[in-house]
Amino acid sequence: MSLINLCVAARDAVAAWRRRQRAYAELTALDDRSLADIGIHRSQIPAIVEGMHCATRRAKTAAAQPGSRAVSPLDFIPRLDHHAGRRAL
């Protein structure tokens, strides 16, 4: 593994960690009713965020295969418009 590849891998790992931290913060900021609206319970938040970590690895593996499209794990979590309290489009 070259030094450039090592730097790229480290950058990608830090970026994935920051995405997981941001998702965790956004989900824990929601009240129980908003969480129920998107179909999760507060106790499921850590598992969902860690599941995103596993989904990121699967997406990278799939992206390495020809003809596949990379999918962000954040695509699976509906975003809420915090100002209006509705799901964003």
C-alpha positions in Angstrom: 0.0 0.0 0.0 1.5 3.3 -1.0 1.6 6.4 1.2 -1.0 8.1 -0.9 -3.4 5.2 -0.6 -2.8 5.2 3.2 -3.7 9.0 3.3 -6.8 8.5 1.2 -7.9 5.6 3.4 -7.4 7.7 6.5 -9.3 10.6 5.0 -12.2 8.3 4.1 -12.2 6.8 7.6 -12.4 10.2 9.2 -15.1 11.4 6.8 -17.2 8.3 7.6 -16.7 8.8 11.3 -17.8 12.4 11.0 -21.0 11.3 9.0 -21.8 8.8 11.7 -21.3 11.3 14.5 -23.5 13.9 12.6 -26.3 11.3 12.1 -26.1 10.3 15.7 -26.4 13.9 16.8 -29.3 14.6 14.5 -31.2 11.5 15.6 -30.7 12.1 19.3 -31.9 15.7 18.9 -35.3 14.5 17.7 -38.1 14.0 20.2 -39.7 10.6 20.7 -42.7 11.5 18.5 -40.5 12.5 15.5 -38.5 9.3 15.9 -41.7 7.3 16.0 -42.8 9.1 12.8 -39.7 7.7 11.0 -40.2 4.3 12.5 -37.4 4.1 15.0 -37.1 4.0 18.8 -34.5 6.0 20.7 -32.8 2.8 21.9 -32.2 1.8 18.3 -30.2 4.9 17.4 -26.7 3.5 18.2 -27.5 0.3 16.3 -28.7 2.3 13.3 -25.6 4.5 13.3 -23.3 1.5 13.6 -25.3 -0.2 10.9 -24.5 2.8 8.7 -20.8 1.9 9.3 -21.4 -1.6 8.0 -23.5 -0.2 5.1 -20.6 2.1 4.2 -18.2 -0.9 4.0 -20.8 -2.9 1.9 -21.2 0.2 -0.4 -17.5 0.5 -0.9 -17.2 -3.1 -1.7 -20.1 -2.9 -4.2 -18.7 0.3 -5.7 -15.4 -1.5 -6.4 -17.4 -3.9 -8.7 -17.9 -2.7 -12.3 -21.4 -1.4 -13.1 -22.4 -0.6 -9.5 -23.4 2.7 -8.0 -22.1 3.9 -4.6 -24.9 4.5 -2.1 -24.5 6.7 1.0 -25.8 5.2 4.2 -27.4 8.5 4.9 -29.7 7.8 2.0 -31.6 5.3 4.2 -32.5 7.8 6.9 -35.3 10.3 6.1 -34.3 13.8 6.8 -36.6 16.1 8.7 -37.0 19.8 8.0 -36.3 21.0 11.5 -38.0 24.3 10.9 -41.3 22.9 9.6 -41.2 19.5 11.4 -41.8 17.7 8.1 -39.8 15.4 6.0 -37.6 17.1 3.5 -38.0 16.2 -0.1 
